[in-house]
């Protein structure tokens, strides 16, 4: 990468969209953000283990995710993000999710992950 260090925090998921995609606009600019869950099934020892992984997409990628239906096959690349917030009771809540940088839906609709990089 032209003198830049290779990123170490890389995630790749293949699965299906579980539930609906939640799209909203945030901040003073109204930037789009989509929250969704990807179901990944992992075979091990003759059984199938299901992992439900929380994901987030921003900007143009979020807008495009708004049209993805529950049950759609999806391949996602991104990075693992940790964050925290205080809930209504004042208790700190921690969360981990995958922040998407590239998404391909199995129906062939490919999204450009670089269209809104600033």
TORMI-10122 format. One record per residue (C-alpha): residue in three letters; z, x, y. Coordinates in pm, 1 decimal, decimal comma. Example, Ala and Ser with C-alpha at 12.3 -4.5 7.8 and 13.67 -1.06 7.14 Angstrom:
<r><residuo>ALA</residuo><pz>780,0</pz><px>1230,0</px><py>-450,0</py></r>
<r><residuo>SER</residuo><pz>714,0</pz><px>1367,0</px><py>-106,0</py></r>
//
This chain:
<r><residuo>UNK</residuo><pz>0,0</pz><px>0,0</px><py>0,0</py></r>
<r><residuo>UNK</residuo><pz>-116,7</pz><px>237,8</px><py>277,8</py></r>
<r><residuo>UNK</residuo><pz>213,0</pz><px>423,0</px><py>326,8</py></r>
<r><residuo>UNK</residuo><pz>424,1</pz><px>111,0</px><py>284,4</py></r>
<r><residuo>UNK</residuo><pz>673,5</pz><px>76,6</px><py>4,4</py></r>
<r><residuo>UNK</residuo><pz>578,2</pz><px>-160,4</px><py>-277,3</py></r>
<r><residuo>UNK</residuo><pz>787,3</pz><px>-478,9</px><py>-270,6</py></r>
<r><residuo>UNK</residuo><pz>1054,2</pz><px>-488,5</px><py>-542,4</py></r>
<r><residuo>UNK</residuo><pz>1155,5</pz><px>-854,0</px><py>-515,7</py></r>
<r><residuo>UNK</residuo><pz>864,1</pz><px>-1025,5</px><py>-690,1</py></r>
<r><residuo>UNK</residuo><pz>878,6</pz><px>-1352,8</px><py>-883,4</py></r>
<r><residuo>UNK</residuo><pz>602,5</pz><px>-1521,2</px><py>-1084,4</py></r>
<r><residuo>UNK</residuo><pz>647,1</pz><px>-1865,9</px><py>-1236,9</py></r>
<r><residuo>UNK</residuo><pz>422,3</pz><px>-2081,2</px><py>-1452,0</py></r>
<r><residuo>UNK</residuo><pz>526,9</pz><px>-2437,2</px><py>-1512,7</py></r>
<r><residuo>UNK</residuo><pz>504,0</pz><px>-2791,4</px><py>-1380,3</py></r>
<r><residuo>UNK</residuo><pz>622,5</pz><px>-2956,8</px><py>-1059,7</py></r>
<r><residuo>UNK</residuo><pz>938,7</pz><px>-3149,8</px><py>-1148,3</py></r>
<r><residuo>UNK</residuo><pz>1014,7</pz><px>-3441,7</px><py>-918,4</py></r>
<r><residuo>UNK</residuo><pz>861,5</pz><px>-3497,0</px><py>-578,4</py></r>
<r><residuo>UNK</residuo><pz>782,2</pz><px>-3243,6</px><py>-309,6</py></r>
<r><residuo>UNK</residuo><pz>997,9</pz><px>-3289,1</px><py>3,0</py></r>
<r><residuo>UNK</residuo><pz>810,4</pz><px>-3198,9</px><py>322,6</py></r>
<r><residuo>UNK</residuo><pz>970,4</pz><px>-3179,2</px><py>667,0</py></r>
<r><residuo>UNK</residuo><pz>920,1</pz><px>-3001,4</px><py>998,0</py></r>
<r><residuo>UNK</residuo><pz>1187,7</pz><px>-2771,9</px><py>1139,0</py></r>
<r><residuo>UNK</residuo><pz>1270,1</pz><px>-2579,8</px><py>1455,0</py></r>
<r><residuo>UNK</residuo><pz>1128,8</pz><px>-2612,4</px><py>1803,9</py></r>
<r><residuo>UNK</residuo><pz>773,8</pz><px>-2546,2</px><py>1680,7</py></r>
<r><residuo>UNK</residuo><pz>793,9</pz><px>-2804,7</px><py>1401,8</py></r>
<r><residuo>UNK</residuo><pz>696,3</pz><px>-2556,7</px><py>1130,2</py></r>
<r><residuo>UNK</residuo><pz>637,6</pz><px>-2727,5</px><py>795,3</py></r>
<r><residuo>UNK</residuo><pz>868,9</pz><px>-2655,3</px><py>502,0</py></r>
<r><residuo>UNK</residuo><pz>833,4</pz><px>-2796,7</px><py>150,0</py></r>
<r><residuo>UNK</residuo><pz>1113,9</pz><px>-2798,4</px><py>-105,1</py></r>
<r><residuo>UNK</residuo><pz>1031,1</pz><px>-2860,0</px><py>-470,2</py></r>
<r><residuo>UNK</residuo><pz>1138,4</pz><px>-2775,2</px><py>-823,8</py></r>
<r><residuo>UNK</residuo><pz>931,7</pz><px>-2600,1</px><py>-1090,2</py></r>
<r><residuo>UNK</residuo><pz>1007,0</pz><px>-2670,7</px><py>-1455,9</py></r>
<r><residuo>UNK</residuo><pz>950,6</pz><px>-2361,1</px><py>-1670,0</py></r>
<r><residuo>UNK</residuo><pz>970,4</pz><px>-2398,5</px><py>-2047,2</py></r>
<r><residuo>UNK</residuo><pz>1066,6</pz><px>-2089,8</px><py>-2245,0</py></r>
<r><residuo>UNK</residuo><pz>1032,9</pz><px>-2074,3</px><py>-2623,7</py></r>
<r><residuo>UNK</residuo><pz>1308,5</pz><px>-1876,7</px><py>-2795,3</py></r>
<r><residuo>UNK</residuo><pz>1432,9</pz><px>-1882,8</px><py>-3152,1</py></r>
<r><residuo>UNK</residuo><pz>1226,6</pz><px>-2185,3</px><py>-3247,2</py></r>
<r><residuo>UNK</residuo><pz>1355,0</pz><px>-2391,2</px><py>-2952,5</py></r>
<r><residuo>UNK</residuo><pz>1219,4</pz><px>-2467,6</px><py>-2606,9</py></r>
<r><residuo>UNK</residuo><pz>1458,7</pz><px>-2396,2</px><py>-2320,4</py></r>
<r><residuo>UNK</residuo><pz>1395,8</pz><px>-2568,1</px><py>-1989,6</py></r>
<r><residuo>UNK</residuo><pz>1466,1</pz><px>-2396,2</px><py>-1658,2</py></r>
<r><residuo>UNK</residuo><pz>1450,6</pz><px>-2599,5</px><py>-1334,9</py></r>
<r><residuo>UNK</residuo><pz>1388,1</pz><px>-2354,6</px><py>-1051,4</py></r>
<r><residuo>UNK</residuo><pz>1426,4</pz><px>-2451,7</px><py>-685,2</py></r>
<r><residuo>UNK</residuo><pz>1138,4</pz><px>-2335,3</px><py>-464,7</py></r>
<r><residuo>UNK</residuo><pz>1043,5</pz><px>-2345,2</px><py>-96,3</py></r>
<r><residuo>UNK</residuo><pz>709,5</pz><px>-2301,0</px><py>82,4</py></r>
<r><residuo>UNK</residuo><pz>651,3</pz><px>-2261,1</px><py>457,6</py></r>
<r><residuo>UNK</residuo><pz>372,3</pz><px>-2331,1</px><py>707,2</py></r>
<r><residuo>UNK</residuo><pz>23,0</pz><px>-2409,4</px><py>581,3</py></r>
<r><residuo>UNK</residuo><pz>132,7</pz><px>-2350,4</px><py>222,8</py></r>
<r><residuo>UNK</residuo><pz>400,3</pz><px>-2621,2</px><py>267,1</py></r>
<r><residuo>UNK</residuo><pz>141,7</pz><px>-2863,8</px><py>408,2</py></r>
<r><residuo>UNK</residuo><pz>-78,2</pz><px>-2807,2</px><py>104,8</py></r>
<r><residuo>UNK</residuo><pz>216,1</pz><px>-2857,6</px><py>-135,0</py></r>
<r><residuo>UNK</residuo><pz>272,1</pz><px>-3205,1</px><py>11,8</py></r>
<r><residuo>UNK</residuo><pz>-32,6</pz><px>-3326,2</px><py>-184,2</py></r>
<r><residuo>UNK</residuo><pz>77,3</pz><px>-3184,7</px><py>-520,1</py></r>
<r><residuo>UNK</residuo><pz>190,0</pz><px>-3456,3</px><py>-762,9</py></r>
<r><residuo>UNK</residuo><pz>487,1</pz><px>-3449,6</px><py>-994,8</py></r>
<r><residuo>UNK</residuo><pz>384,0</pz><px>-3308,2</px><py>-1333,0</py></r>
<r><residuo>UNK</residuo><pz>105,4</pz><px>-3089,8</px><py>-1190,6</py></r>
<r><residuo>UNK</residuo><pz>69,1</pz><px>-2753,2</px><py>-1355,9</py></r>
<r><residuo>UNK</residuo><pz>150,4</pz><px>-2472,2</px><py>-1113,4</py></r>
<r><residuo>UNK</residuo><pz>151,4</pz><px>-2094,0</px><py>-1095,6</py></r>
<r><residuo>UNK</residuo><pz>367,4</pz><px>-1957,4</px><py>-816,9</py></r>
<r><residuo>UNK</residuo><pz>426,1</pz><px>-1608,6</px><py>-679,5</py></r>
<r><residuo>UNK</residuo><pz>699,3</pz><px>-1529,7</px><py>-432,5</py></r>
<r><residuo>UNK</residuo><pz>1037,4</pz><px>-1368,6</px><py>-381,4</py></r>
<r><residuo>UNK</residuo><pz>1394,5</pz><px>-1460,1</px><py>-466,3</py></r>
<r><residuo>UNK</residuo><pz>1601,2</pz><px>-1565,1</px><py>-161,9</py></r>
<r><residuo>UNK</residuo><pz>1976,9</pz><px>-1615,8</px><py>-133,4</py></r>
<r><residuo>UNK</residuo><pz>2136,0</pz><px>-1817,0</px><py>146,3</py></r>
<r><residuo>UNK</residuo><pz>2452,7</pz><px>-2006,0</px><py>229,3</py></r>
<r><residuo>UNK</residuo><pz>2570,3</pz><px>-2285,7</px><py>456,1</py></r>
<r><residuo>UNK</residuo><pz>2889,0</pz><px>-2483,2</px><py>524,0</py></r>
<r><residuo>UNK</residuo><pz>2875,4</pz><px>-2838,7</px><py>390,6</py></r>
<r><residuo>UNK</residuo><pz>3028,3</pz><px>-3145,8</px><py>559,6</py></r>
<r><residuo>UNK</residuo><pz>3368,5</pz><px>-3063,6</px><py>410,6</py></r>
<r><residuo>UNK</residuo><pz>3355,3</pz><px>-2710,8</px><py>552,8</py></r>
<r><residuo>UNK</residuo><pz>3304,0</pz><px>-2549,6</px><py>212,1</py></r>
<r><residuo>UNK</residuo><pz>3056,0</pz><px>-2262,9</px><py>192,9</py></r>
<r><residuo>UNK</residuo><pz>2768,5</pz><px>-2345,7</px><py>-44,2</py></r>
<r><residuo>UNK</residuo><pz>2549,2</pz><px>-2068,4</px><py>-186,7</py></r>
<r><residuo>UNK</residuo><pz>2195,0</pz><px>-2121,4</px><py>-309,3</py></r>
<r><residuo>UNK</residuo><pz>1918,8</pz><px>-1916,8</px><py>-466,4</py></r>
<r><residuo>UNK</residuo><pz>1556,1</pz><px>-2024,9</px><py>-456,0</py></r>
<r><residuo>UNK</residuo><pz>1206,7</pz><px>-1882,6</px><py>-484,5</py></r>
<r><residuo>UNK</residuo><pz>1021,0</pz><px>-1855,5</px><py>-153,3</py></r>
<r><residuo>UNK</residuo><pz>654,1</pz><px>-1903,2</px><py>-239,9</py></r>
<r><residuo>UNK</residuo><pz>386,9</pz><px>-1670,9</px><py>-103,2</py></r>
<r><residuo>UNK</residuo><pz>103,0</pz><px>-1790,4</px><py>-329,4</py></r>
<r><residuo>UNK</residuo><pz>50,9</pz><px>-2108,5</px><py>-529,0</py></r>
<r><residuo>UNK</residuo><pz>-227,1</pz><px>-2218,9</px><py>-760,8</py></r>
<r><residuo>UNK</residuo><pz>-235,4</pz><px>-2571,9</px><py>-899,8</py></r>
<r><residuo>UNK</residuo><pz>-390,4</pz><px>-2606,5</px><py>-1246,7</py></r>
<r><residuo>UNK</residuo><pz>-639,7</pz><px>-2863,5</px><py>-1128,0</py></r>
<r><residuo>UNK</residuo><pz>-814,8</pz><px>-2569,5</px><py>-962,4</py></r>
<r><residuo>UNK</residuo><pz>-705,2</pz><px>-2624,6</px><py>-601,2</py></r>
<r><residuo>UNK</residuo><pz>-615,8</pz><px>-2273,6</px><py>-490,5</py></r>
<r><residuo>UNK</residuo><pz>-406,5</pz><px>-2218,4</px><py>-179,5</py></r>
<r><residuo>UNK</residuo><pz>-449,7</pz><px>-1921,3</px><py>54,3</py></r>
<r><residuo>UNK</residuo><pz>-108,1</pz><px>-1753,0</px><py>77,8</py></r>
<r><residuo>UNK</residuo><pz>-213,5</pz><px>-1543,0</px><py>377,4</py></r>
<r><residuo>UNK</residuo><pz>-339,7</pz><px>-1818,5</px><py>606,8</py></r>
<r><residuo>UNK</residuo><pz>-22,3</pz><px>-1840,1</px><py>815,5</py></r>
<r><residuo>UNK</residuo><pz>121,6</pz><px>-1489,0</px><py>805,2</py></r>
<r><residuo>UNK</residuo><pz>242,9</pz><px>-1389,9</px><py>1150,4</py></r>
//
